[in-house]
């Protein structure tokens, strides 16, 4: 079996077209270039709830729950969807060395979204990088003219396991911790492939990532493609996280019967540890297949009713911090062009999903309304 492919990712922070110019000696050729391991202070690895426990492994569940969750969930937990590397630097260039052991592309998802990295600088998208057919990328990019501090965020792949070996900066470059988020704790999302990020074109374009930037909040993505079934073991793991809010977005995977059975237990697991933390329960958005299939439409409506009625009963019983969000507010019948295959959102669909959920999160977290 071939060993892990190596991606040497050289990312430009300011080049508008993503094409390297005449940069002189590359960082690799400069003995004095600053090489920094990940993790190491002051670099922050965000979006992985148990990273401190299992570092440097970039996965979404801790090793100790491996035998308690399904093999499907554990395998998907190796994909670091939602994970970000954050820091500030005045370096004029940036290098990243990472390993991708299984670069590939699904038929309905781009290579960069599945395998690649997105680079954001001062909150704005700048560039992406992904492996070639051999799993190798080697580029060099200018960071910009002059030394000034920049906020750097690297979004990790949505659907492939990776490891990061090191960052490379200019000789003498300053490296400091990132600016704190608006709130100290993350918003935790649990769900299906839709939550994980299938099929966003870029790692930074899942709806969870879009919301994180719009609200200036940390977030943890616990979407498990095809395996978001509300199992008790997963609920107990999710409940370990000290969160600003929980979003339960797993309506897509279970049957109506399984959804009806598991939703109360999942919420109870959260409430035992977090009696007053906001919980948002989403209902189904629109699948185009509903228009031509009475059976699919009935299943979606059954799950919508389950979620709505369950939340209403909890609120009537005194739990005022749980909210139902109708998925039709996230992706409506008029927004079918936001789907790549009739089921999974494309990046436009994720933009709509984020816009629909954002007002509900703002209200739940008592954040100011978005300025028009």
C-alpha atoms as a printed R data frame, in Angstrom:
    type eleno elety resid chain resno       x      y      z
1   ATOM     1    CA   UNK     A     1   0.000  0.000  0.000
2   ATOM     2    CA   UNK     A     2   1.319  3.414 -0.911
3   ATOM     3    CA   UNK     A     3   2.204  5.733  1.919
4   ATOM     4    CA   UNK     A     4   0.449  9.038  2.587
5   ATOM     5    CA   UNK     A     5   0.640 11.614 -0.181
6   ATOM     6    CA   UNK     A     6   2.252 14.907  0.793
7   ATOM     7    CA   UNK     A     7   0.630 18.224  0.010
8   ATOM     8    CA   UNK     A     8   2.977 21.180  0.071
9   ATOM     9    CA   UNK     A     9   0.572 24.057  0.003
10  ATOM    10    CA   UNK     A    10   1.846 27.532 -0.735
11  ATOM    11    CA   UNK     A    11  -0.910 30.043 -0.204
12  ATOM    12    CA   UNK     A    12  -1.047 33.657 -1.356
13  ATOM    13    CA   UNK     A    13  -2.654 36.137  0.969
14  ATOM    14    CA   UNK     A    14  -3.055 38.974 -1.523
15  ATOM    15    CA   UNK     A    15  -2.539 37.772 -5.103
16  ATOM    16    CA   UNK     A    16  -5.940 38.377 -6.763
17  ATOM    17    CA   UNK     A    17  -5.557 35.720 -9.433
18  ATOM    18    CA   UNK     A    18  -3.785 33.057 -7.405
19  ATOM    19    CA   UNK     A    19  -0.683 33.101 -9.619
20  ATOM    20    CA   UNK     A    20   2.764 33.348 -8.090
21  ATOM    21    CA   UNK     A    21   5.096 35.965 -9.433
22  ATOM    22    CA   UNK     A    22   8.809 36.519 -9.347
23  ATOM    23    CA   UNK     A    23   9.308 36.179 -5.632
24  ATOM    24    CA   UNK     A    24  13.030 35.524 -5.539
25  ATOM    25    CA   UNK     A    25  14.198 32.698 -3.315
26  ATOM    26    CA   UNK     A    26  11.354 30.546 -2.033
27  ATOM    27    CA   UNK     A    27  10.820 30.093  1.678
28  ATOM    28    CA   UNK     A    28  12.223 26.579  1.346
29  ATOM    29    CA   UNK     A    29  15.507 28.013  0.084
30  ATOM    30    CA   UNK     A    30  15.924 30.441  2.971
31  ATOM    31    CA   UNK     A    31  17.660 28.779  5.946
32  ATOM    32    CA   UNK     A    32  16.462 31.521  8.281
33  ATOM    33    CA   UNK     A    33  12.766 31.044  7.402
34  ATOM    34    CA   UNK     A    34  10.679 30.457 10.483
35  ATOM    35    CA   UNK     A    35   9.226 26.947 10.692
36  ATOM    36    CA   UNK     A    36   6.387 26.436 13.174
37  ATOM    37    CA   UNK     A    37   4.812 23.176 14.236
38  ATOM    38    CA   UNK     A    38   1.040 22.733 14.509
39  ATOM    39    CA   UNK     A    39  -0.023 22.636 17.262
40  ATOM    40    CA   UNK     A    40   2.191 25.073 19.096
41  ATOM    41    CA   UNK     A    41   1.623 28.365 20.863
42  ATOM    42    CA   UNK     A    42   0.324 30.836 19.823
43  ATOM    43    CA   UNK     A    43  -1.382 29.061 16.899
44  ATOM    44    CA   UNK     A    44  -4.980 28.107 17.639
45  ATOM    45    CA   UNK     A    45  -6.627 24.972 16.250
46  ATOM    46    CA   UNK     A    46 -10.342 25.809 16.441
47  ATOM    47    CA   UNK     A    47 -13.439 23.738 15.768
48  ATOM    48    CA   UNK     A    48 -12.279 20.434 17.262
49  ATOM    49    CA   UNK     A    49 -13.913 19.933 20.638
50  ATOM    50    CA   UNK     A    50 -11.406 17.396 21.934
51  ATOM    51    CA   UNK     A    51  -8.216 18.568 20.211
52  ATOM    52    CA   UNK     A    52  -6.428 19.216 23.497
53  ATOM    53    CA   UNK     A    53  -7.106 15.600 24.441
54  ATOM    54    CA   UNK     A    54  -5.884 13.925 21.231
55  ATOM    55    CA   UNK     A    55  -3.493 16.473 19.643
56  ATOM    56    CA   UNK     A    56  -1.962 16.533 17.114
57  ATOM    57    CA   UNK     A    57  -4.614 14.294 15.514
58  ATOM    58    CA   UNK     A    58  -7.163 16.410 13.633
59  ATOM    59    CA   UNK     A    59 -10.447 14.595 14.251
60  ATOM    60    CA   UNK     A    60 -13.891 15.502 15.503
61  ATOM    61    CA   UNK     A    61 -14.436 12.923 18.274
62  ATOM    62    CA   UNK     A    62 -12.015 11.745 20.969
63  ATOM    63    CA   UNK     A    63 -10.270  8.377 20.778
64  ATOM    64    CA   UNK     A    64 -11.970  7.211 23.966
65  ATOM    65    CA   UNK     A    65 -15.423  7.065 22.311
66  ATOM    66    CA   UNK     A    66 -14.301  4.953 19.348
67  ATOM    67    CA   UNK     A    67 -15.869  1.756 20.670
68  ATOM    68    CA   UNK     A    68 -19.082  3.499 21.714
69  ATOM    69    CA   UNK     A    69 -20.073  5.009 18.379
70  ATOM    70    CA   UNK     A    70 -20.774  3.271 15.080
71  ATOM    71    CA   UNK     A    71 -17.899  2.527 12.671
72  ATOM    72    CA   UNK     A    72 -19.512  4.944 10.209
73  ATOM    73    CA   UNK     A    73 -19.515  7.801 12.724
74  ATOM    74    CA   UNK     A    74 -15.958  7.049 13.807
75  ATOM    75    CA   UNK     A    75 -14.712  6.990 10.228
76  ATOM    76    CA   UNK     A    76 -16.370 10.302  9.442
77  ATOM    77    CA   UNK     A    77 -14.993 11.804 12.650
78  ATOM    78    CA   UNK     A    78 -11.547 11.608 11.015
79  ATOM    79    CA   UNK     A    79 -12.661 14.287  8.523
80  ATOM    80    CA   UNK     A    80 -11.900 17.665 10.149
81  ATOM    81    CA   UNK     A    81 -14.911 19.559  8.772
82  ATOM    82    CA   UNK     A    82 -15.142 22.916 10.486
83  ATOM    83    CA   UNK     A    83 -11.599 22.812 11.849
84  ATOM    84    CA   UNK     A    84  -9.575 25.968 11.433
85  ATOM    85    CA   UNK     A    85  -5.997 27.029 12.081
86  ATOM    86    CA   UNK     A    86  -5.995 30.626 13.327
87  ATOM    87    CA   UNK     A    87  -3.232 33.125 14.087
88  ATOM    88    CA   UNK     A    88  -1.947 36.613 13.362
89  ATOM    89    CA   UNK     A    89   1.321 37.337 11.617
90  ATOM    90    CA   UNK     A    90   3.234 40.108  9.863
91  ATOM    91    CA   UNK     A    91   5.008 37.638  7.561
92  ATOM    92    CA   UNK     A    92   4.997 38.590  3.881
93  ATOM    93    CA   UNK     A    93   4.594 34.928  2.887
94  ATOM    94    CA   UNK     A    94   3.080 31.775  4.285
95  ATOM    95    CA   UNK     A    95   3.767 28.098  3.705
96  ATOM    96    CA   UNK     A    96   1.898 25.035  4.906
97  ATOM    97    CA   UNK     A    97   3.056 21.423  4.816
98  ATOM    98    CA   UNK     A    98   0.284 18.859  5.236
99  ATOM    99    CA   UNK     A    99  -0.391 15.195  4.507
100 ATOM   100    CA   UNK     A   100  -3.536 13.924  2.826
101 ATOM   101    CA   UNK     A   101  -3.579 10.104  2.906
102 ATOM   102    CA   UNK     A   102  -6.593  9.574  0.636
103 ATOM   103    CA   UNK     A   103  -7.125 12.423 -1.819
104 ATOM   104    CA   UNK     A   104 -10.104 11.748 -4.104
105 ATOM   105    CA   UNK     A   105 -13.197 13.461 -5.465
106 ATOM   106    CA   UNK     A   106 -16.852 12.463 -5.252
107 ATOM   107    CA   UNK     A   107 -18.976 12.973 -8.360
108 ATOM   108    CA   UNK     A   108 -21.048 15.765 -6.796
109 ATOM   109    CA   UNK     A   109 -18.389 17.651 -4.829
110 ATOM   110    CA   UNK     A   110 -15.306 19.620 -5.847
111 ATOM   111    CA   UNK     A   111 -11.799 18.464 -5.046
112 ATOM   112    CA   UNK     A   112 -11.049 21.589 -3.033
113 ATOM   113    CA   UNK     A   113 -14.171 21.199 -0.907
114 ATOM   114    CA   UNK     A   114 -13.473 17.562 -0.233
115 ATOM   115    CA   UNK     A   115  -9.669 17.545  0.004
116 ATOM   116    CA   UNK     A   116  -8.436 21.104  0.172
117 ATOM   117    CA   UNK     A   117  -7.731 24.114  2.352
118 ATOM   118    CA   UNK     A   118  -9.288 27.576  2.193
119 ATOM   119    CA   UNK     A   119  -7.356 30.664  3.158
120 ATOM   120    CA   UNK     A   120  -9.118 33.683  4.689
121 ATOM   121    CA   UNK     A   121  -7.266 36.867  5.606
122 ATOM   122    CA   UNK     A   122  -8.877 39.467  7.832
123 ATOM   123    CA   UNK     A   123 -12.170 37.632  7.347
124 ATOM   124    CA   UNK     A   124 -12.048 37.643  3.547
125 ATOM   125    CA   UNK     A   125 -11.504 34.687  1.211
126 ATOM   126    CA   UNK     A   126  -8.164 34.832 -0.589
127 ATOM   127    CA   UNK     A   127  -7.223 31.451 -2.031
128 ATOM   128    CA   UNK     A   128  -7.516 27.666 -1.928
129 ATOM   129    CA   UNK     A   129  -5.171 24.736 -2.380
130 ATOM   130    CA   UNK     A   130  -5.751 21.053 -3.042
131 ATOM   131    CA   UNK     A   131  -3.767 17.992 -4.162
132 ATOM   132    CA   UNK     A   132  -3.143 17.071 -7.784
133 ATOM   133    CA   UNK     A   133  -3.662 13.559 -9.162
134 ATOM   134    CA   UNK     A   134  -0.600 12.410 -7.231
135 ATOM   135    CA   UNK     A   135  -1.688 14.139 -4.053
136 ATOM   136    CA   UNK     A   136   0.996 16.808 -4.332
137 ATOM   137    CA   UNK     A   137   0.771 20.611 -4.538
138 ATOM   138    CA   UNK     A   138   3.773 22.899 -4.439
139 ATOM   139    CA   UNK     A   139   3.178 26.604 -4.836
140 ATOM   140    CA   UNK     A   140   4.673 29.800 -3.587
141 ATOM   141    CA   UNK     A   141   2.615 32.880 -3.004
142 ATOM   142    CA   UNK     A   142   3.327 36.457 -1.975
143 ATOM   143    CA   UNK     A   143   1.659 37.605  1.205
144 ATOM   144    CA   UNK     A   144   1.685 41.268  0.316
145 ATOM   145    CA   UNK     A   145   3.834 44.323  0.419
146 ATOM   146    CA   UNK     A   146   5.214 45.441  3.735
147 ATOM   147    CA   UNK     A   147   5.089 44.025  7.222
148 ATOM   148    CA   UNK     A   148   1.717 44.425  8.916
149 ATOM   149    CA   UNK     A   149  -0.308 42.177 11.161
150 ATOM   150    CA   UNK     A   150  -2.922 40.072  9.370
151 ATOM   151    CA   UNK     A   151  -5.574 37.745 10.783
152 ATOM   152    CA   UNK     A   152  -5.111 34.370  9.088
153 ATOM   153    CA   UNK     A   153  -7.575 31.472  9.058
154 ATOM   154    CA   UNK     A   154  -7.040 28.176  7.259
155 ATOM   155    CA   UNK     A   155 -10.161 26.010  6.855
156 ATOM   156    CA   UNK     A   156  -9.414 22.287  6.720
157 ATOM   157    CA   UNK     A   157 -11.001 19.760  4.329
158 ATOM   158    CA   UNK     A   158 -14.662 18.859  4.737
159 ATOM   159    CA   UNK     A   159 -14.378 15.202  3.751
160 ATOM   160    CA   UNK     A   160 -10.788 13.951  4.061
161 ATOM   161    CA   UNK     A   161  -8.473 13.183  6.951
162 ATOM   162    CA   UNK     A   162  -5.331 15.320  7.012
163 ATOM   163    CA   UNK     A   163  -2.394 16.078  9.253
164 ATOM   164    CA   UNK     A   164  -0.460 19.336  9.362
165 ATOM   165    CA   UNK     A   165   3.290 19.137  9.733
166 ATOM   166    CA   UNK     A   166   4.288 22.800  9.894
167 ATOM   167    CA   UNK     A   167   3.786 26.373  8.807
168 ATOM   168    CA   UNK     A   168   6.633 28.398  7.296
169 ATOM   169    CA   UNK     A   169   6.960 32.166  7.679
170 ATOM   170    CA   UNK     A   170   9.494 34.809  6.764
171 ATOM   171    CA   UNK     A   171  12.631 35.011  8.830
172 ATOM   172    CA   UNK     A   172  11.963 37.201 11.845
173 ATOM   173    CA   UNK     A   173   8.211 37.268 11.279
174 ATOM   174    CA   UNK     A   174   5.991 37.916 14.277
175 ATOM   175    CA   UNK     A   175   3.422 35.237 15.158
176 ATOM   176    CA   UNK     A   176   0.766 35.917 17.791
177 ATOM   177    CA   UNK     A   177  -2.576 34.500 18.909
178 ATOM   178    CA   UNK     A   178  -5.705 35.280 16.871
179 ATOM   179    CA   UNK     A   179  -8.193 37.906 17.924
180 ATOM   180    CA   UNK     A   180 -10.776 36.405 20.326
181 ATOM   181    CA   UNK     A   181 -14.253 35.673 19.003
182 ATOM   182    CA   UNK     A   182 -17.368 37.552 20.100
183 ATOM   183    CA   UNK     A   183 -18.192 34.803 22.612
184 ATOM   184    CA   UNK     A   184 -15.784 32.519 24.500
185 ATOM   185    CA   UNK     A   185 -17.557 29.237 23.718
186 ATOM   186    CA   UNK     A   186 -18.498 27.583 20.398
187 ATOM   187    CA   UNK     A   187 -21.847 26.919 18.782
188 ATOM   188    CA   UNK     A   188 -22.106 23.140 18.292
189 ATOM   189    CA   UNK     A   189 -23.874 21.729 15.233
190 ATOM   190    CA   UNK     A   190 -24.959 18.085 15.065
191 ATOM   191    CA   UNK     A   191 -26.389 16.580 11.906
192 ATOM   192    CA   UNK     A   192 -25.997 14.788  8.597
193 ATOM   193    CA   UNK     A   193 -23.930 15.275  5.437
194 ATOM   194    CA   UNK     A   194 -25.685 18.609  4.985
195 ATOM   195    CA   UNK     A   195 -24.223 19.747  8.300
196 ATOM   196    CA   UNK     A   196 -20.812 18.237  7.536
197 ATOM   197    CA   UNK     A   197 -20.625 20.396  4.417
198 ATOM   198    CA   UNK     A   198 -21.692 18.214  1.497
199 ATOM   199    CA   UNK     A   199 -21.536 19.567 -1.157
200 ATOM   200    CA   UNK     A   200 -19.936 22.987 -0.645
201 ATOM   201    CA   UNK     A   201 -17.377 23.915 -3.287
202 ATOM   202    CA   UNK     A   202 -14.919 25.134 -0.653
203 ATOM   203    CA   UNK     A   203 -14.147 24.207  2.967
204 ATOM   204    CA   UNK     A   204 -15.089 27.711  4.072
205 ATOM   205    CA   UNK     A   205 -18.540 27.579  2.462
206 ATOM   206    CA   UNK     A   206 -20.440 25.099  4.616
207 ATOM   207    CA   UNK     A   207 -23.342 26.860  6.306
208 ATOM   208    CA   UNK     A   208 -21.665 26.397  9.684
209 ATOM   209    CA   UNK     A   209 -18.531 28.189  8.436
210 ATOM   210    CA   UNK     A   210 -20.562 30.989  6.860
211 ATOM   211    CA   UNK     A   211 -22.419 31.511 10.143
212 ATOM   212    CA   UNK     A   212 -19.174 31.452 12.101
213 ATOM   213    CA   UNK     A   213 -17.817 34.359 10.057
214 ATOM   214    CA   UNK     A   214 -21.076 36.303  9.968
215 ATOM   215    CA   UNK     A   215 -21.588 36.054 13.741
216 ATOM   216    CA   UNK     A   216 -17.891 36.135 14.664
217 ATOM   217    CA   UNK     A   217 -18.404 32.935 16.669
218 ATOM   218    CA   UNK     A   218 -16.369 29.803 17.117
219 ATOM   219    CA   UNK     A   219 -18.193 26.671 15.996
220 ATOM   220    CA   UNK     A   220 -17.849 22.893 16.089
221 ATOM   221    CA   UNK     A   221 -19.192 20.836 13.182
222 ATOM   222    CA   UNK     A   222 -20.418 17.375 14.199
223 ATOM   223    CA   UNK     A   223 -22.236 16.511 10.994
224 ATOM   224    CA   UNK     A   224 -21.780 12.852 10.013
225 ATOM   225    CA   UNK     A   225 -22.587 12.080  6.398
226 ATOM   226    CA   UNK     A   226 -25.344  9.475  6.197
227 ATOM   227    CA   UNK     A   227 -24.819  8.613  9.862
228 ATOM   228    CA   UNK     A   228 -26.510 11.429 11.779
229 ATOM   229    CA   UNK     A   229 -29.050  9.167 13.474
230 ATOM   230    CA   UNK     A   230 -29.254 10.700 16.948
231 ATOM   231    CA   UNK     A   231 -27.643  7.742 18.740
232 ATOM   232    CA   UNK     A   232 -27.385  8.019 22.556
233 ATOM   233    CA   UNK     A   233 -23.589  7.546 22.541
234 ATOM   234    CA   UNK     A   234 -23.174 10.458 20.143
235 ATOM   235    CA   UNK     A   235 -25.590 12.574 22.178
236 ATOM   236    CA   UNK     A   236 -23.543 11.952 25.321
237 ATOM   237    CA   UNK     A   237 -20.361 12.979 23.497
238 ATOM   238    CA   UNK     A   238 -21.949 16.158 22.130
239 ATOM   239    CA   UNK     A   239 -23.173 17.004 25.640
240 ATOM   240    CA   UNK     A   240 -19.568 17.051 26.902
241 ATOM   241    CA   UNK     A   241 -18.941 20.335 25.075
242 ATOM   242    CA   UNK     A   242 -19.456 23.585 26.935
243 ATOM   243    CA   UNK     A   243 -21.306 25.471 24.204
244 ATOM   244    CA   UNK     A   244 -22.962 28.816 23.601
245 ATOM   245    CA   UNK     A   245 -25.746 26.934 21.796
246 ATOM   246    CA   UNK     A   246 -26.524 23.553 20.248
247 ATOM   247    CA   UNK     A   247 -28.081 23.168 16.796
248 ATOM   248    CA   UNK     A   248 -29.688 19.762 16.149
249 ATOM   249    CA   UNK     A   249 -29.889 19.503 12.368
250 ATOM   250    CA   UNK     A   250 -30.092 15.747 11.844
251 ATOM   251    CA   UNK     A   251 -33.534 15.381 10.268
252 ATOM   252    CA   UNK     A   252 -32.127 14.198  6.907
253 ATOM   253    CA   UNK     A   253 -30.761 10.761  7.883
254 ATOM   254    CA   UNK     A   254 -33.218  8.941 10.169
255 ATOM   255    CA   UNK     A   255 -36.586  7.575  9.159
256 ATOM   256    CA   UNK     A   256 -39.577  9.422 10.626
257 ATOM   257    CA   UNK     A   257 -39.877  6.668 13.247
258 ATOM   258    CA   UNK     A   258 -36.212  6.813 14.280
259 ATOM   259    CA   UNK     A   259 -36.295 10.601 14.366
260 ATOM   260    CA   UNK     A   260 -39.379 10.567 16.599
261 ATOM   261    CA   UNK     A   261 -37.710  8.061 18.915
262 ATOM   262    CA   UNK     A   262 -34.273  9.670 19.215
263 ATOM   263    CA   UNK     A   263 -34.973 13.425 19.355
264 ATOM   264    CA   UNK     A   264 -36.277 13.455 22.977
265 ATOM   265    CA   UNK     A   265 -33.343 11.403 24.208
266 ATOM   266    CA   UNK     A   266 -30.815 13.623 22.450
267 ATOM   267    CA   UNK     A   267 -32.282 16.772 23.973
268 ATOM   268    CA   UNK     A   268 -32.482 15.115 27.402
269 ATOM   269    CA   UNK     A   269 -28.777 14.226 27.184
270 ATOM   270    CA   UNK     A   270 -27.951 17.877 26.485
271 ATOM   271    CA   UNK     A   271 -30.259 19.200 29.188
272 ATOM   272    CA   UNK     A   272 -28.730 17.019 31.910
273 ATOM   273    CA   UNK     A   273 -25.473 18.954 31.521
274 ATOM   274    CA   UNK     A   274 -26.729 22.226 30.055
275 ATOM   275    CA   UNK     A   275 -30.120 23.075 31.541
276 ATOM   276    CA   UNK     A   276 -30.237 26.640 30.183
277 ATOM   277    CA   UNK     A   277 -28.102 26.535 27.021
278 ATOM   278    CA   UNK     A   278 -30.076 27.440 23.876
279 ATOM   279    CA   UNK     A   279 -30.998 24.467 21.665
280 ATOM   280    CA   UNK     A   280 -32.208 25.009 18.106
281 ATOM   281    CA   UNK     A   281 -33.956 22.068 16.455
282 ATOM   282    CA   UNK     A   282 -34.230 22.380 12.676
283 ATOM   283    CA   UNK     A   283 -36.876 20.776 10.510
284 ATOM   284    CA   UNK     A   284 -36.566 19.569  6.907
285 ATOM   285    CA   UNK     A   285 -35.914 21.948  4.078
286 ATOM   286    CA   UNK     A   286 -37.284 21.324  0.605
287 ATOM   287    CA   UNK     A   287 -36.163 18.447 -1.628
288 ATOM   288    CA   UNK     A   288 -37.265 18.802 -5.286
289 ATOM   289    CA   UNK     A   289 -38.246 15.109 -5.163
290 ATOM   290    CA   UNK     A   290 -41.089 16.089 -2.829
291 ATOM   291    CA   UNK     A   291 -42.883 17.642 -5.789
292 ATOM   292    CA   UNK     A   292 -43.128 14.281 -7.562
293 ATOM   293    CA   UNK     A   293 -43.267 11.809 -4.682
294 ATOM   294    CA   UNK     A   294 -46.117 11.731 -2.203
295 ATOM   295    CA   UNK     A   295 -44.152  9.281 -0.010
296 ATOM   296    CA   UNK     A   296 -41.098 11.549  0.295
297 ATOM   297    CA   UNK     A   297 -43.283 14.554  0.950
298 ATOM   298    CA   UNK     A   298 -45.123 12.655  3.699
299 ATOM   299    CA   UNK     A   299 -41.836 11.624  5.349
300 ATOM   300    CA   UNK     A   300 -40.560 15.197  5.346
301 ATOM   301    CA   UNK     A   301 -43.792 16.538  6.774
302 ATOM   302    CA   UNK     A   302 -43.814 13.846  9.454
303 ATOM   303    CA   UNK     A   303 -40.343 14.844 10.628
304 ATOM   304    CA   UNK     A   304 -41.228 18.534 10.479
305 ATOM   305    CA   UNK     A   305 -44.278 17.862 12.668
306 ATOM   306    CA   UNK     A   306 -42.218 15.743 15.080
307 ATOM   307    CA   UNK     A   307 -39.690 18.525 15.589
308 ATOM   308    CA   UNK     A   308 -42.273 21.302 15.839
309 ATOM   309    CA   UNK     A   309 -44.547 19.412 18.246
310 ATOM   310    CA   UNK     A   310 -41.669 18.215 20.414
311 ATOM   311    CA   UNK     A   311 -40.259 21.719 20.812
312 ATOM   312    CA   UNK     A   312 -43.710 23.155 21.525
313 ATOM   313    CA   UNK     A   313 -44.277 20.573 24.266
314 ATOM   314    CA   UNK     A   314 -40.862 21.285 25.838
315 ATOM   315    CA   UNK     A   315 -41.524 25.011 25.839
316 ATOM   316    CA   UNK     A   316 -44.971 24.527 27.356
317 ATOM   317    CA   UNK     A   317 -43.355 22.424 30.092
318 ATOM   318    CA   UNK     A   318 -41.016 25.327 30.940
319 ATOM   319    CA   UNK     A   319 -37.947 24.925 28.695
320 ATOM   320    CA   UNK     A   320 -37.893 28.395 27.148
321 ATOM   321    CA   UNK     A   321 -34.398 27.976 25.693
322 ATOM   322    CA   UNK     A   322 -35.367 25.464 23.010
323 ATOM   323    CA   UNK     A   323 -36.494 26.725 19.591
324 ATOM   324    CA   UNK     A   324 -37.885 25.091 16.456
325 ATOM   325    CA   UNK     A   325 -36.489 26.365 13.143
326 ATOM   326    CA   UNK     A   326 -38.485 25.326 10.098
327 ATOM   327    CA   UNK     A   327 -36.057 24.160  7.429
328 ATOM   328    CA   UNK     A   328 -38.155 25.963  4.832
329 ATOM   329    CA   UNK     A   329 -36.722 29.168  6.321
330 ATOM   330    CA   UNK     A   330 -33.275 27.844  5.371
331 ATOM   331    CA   UNK     A   331 -34.020 26.410  1.924
332 ATOM   332    CA   UNK     A   332 -37.499 26.964  0.523
333 ATOM   333    CA   UNK     A   333 -39.440 25.616 -2.442
334 ATOM   334    CA   UNK     A   334 -38.258 28.571 -4.553
335 ATOM   335    CA   UNK     A   335 -34.589 27.829 -3.860
336 ATOM   336    CA   UNK     A   336 -34.127 24.474 -5.568
337 ATOM   337    CA   UNK     A   337 -31.175 25.888 -7.528
338 ATOM   338    CA   UNK     A   338 -29.302 25.823 -4.218
339 ATOM   339    CA   UNK     A   339 -29.002 22.028 -4.439
340 ATOM   340    CA   UNK     A   340 -26.333 20.129 -6.355
341 ATOM   341    CA   UNK     A   341 -28.142 16.784 -6.609
342 ATOM   342    CA   UNK     A   342 -31.631 17.454 -5.359
343 ATOM   343    CA   UNK     A   343 -30.528 16.741 -1.782
344 ATOM   344    CA   UNK     A   344 -27.247 18.413 -0.831
345 ATOM   345    CA   UNK     A   345 -26.743 22.178 -0.968
346 ATOM   346    CA   UNK     A   346 -24.193 23.739 -3.242
347 ATOM   347    CA   UNK     A   347 -22.428 26.859 -2.009
348 ATOM   348    CA   UNK     A   348 -25.402 29.032 -2.982
349 ATOM   349    CA   UNK     A   349 -27.682 26.707 -1.017
350 ATOM   350    CA   UNK     A   350 -25.417 26.907  2.010
351 ATOM   351    CA   UNK     A   351 -25.482 30.690  1.759
352 ATOM   352    CA   UNK     A   352 -29.286 30.551  1.883
353 ATOM   353    CA   UNK     A   353 -29.225 28.043  4.754
354 ATOM   354    CA   UNK     A   354 -26.920 30.289  6.771
355 ATOM   355    CA   UNK     A   355 -29.024 33.376  6.063
356 ATOM   356    CA   UNK     A   356 -32.170 31.564  7.168
357 ATOM   357    CA   UNK     A   357 -30.681 30.260 10.407
358 ATOM   358    CA   UNK     A   358 -28.728 33.385 11.367
359 ATOM   359    CA   UNK     A   359 -31.666 35.445 12.747
360 ATOM   360    CA   UNK     A   360 -32.727 32.500 14.929
361 ATOM   361    CA   UNK     A   361 -29.204 32.114 16.330
362 ATOM   362    CA   UNK     A   362 -28.934 35.838 16.956
363 ATOM   363    CA   UNK     A   363 -32.173 35.787 18.958
364 ATOM   364    CA   UNK     A   364 -31.201 32.657 20.891
365 ATOM   365    CA   UNK     A   365 -27.805 34.108 21.811
366 ATOM   366    CA   UNK     A   366 -29.151 37.636 22.340
367 ATOM   367    CA   UNK     A   367 -26.829 39.060 19.710
368 ATOM   368    CA   UNK     A   368 -27.642 42.349 17.942
369 ATOM   369    CA   UNK     A   369 -29.707 42.091 14.777
370 ATOM   370    CA   UNK     A   370 -27.743 42.114 11.546
371 ATOM   371    CA   UNK     A   371 -27.338 45.550 10.040
372 ATOM   372    CA   UNK     A   372 -28.724 45.920  6.541
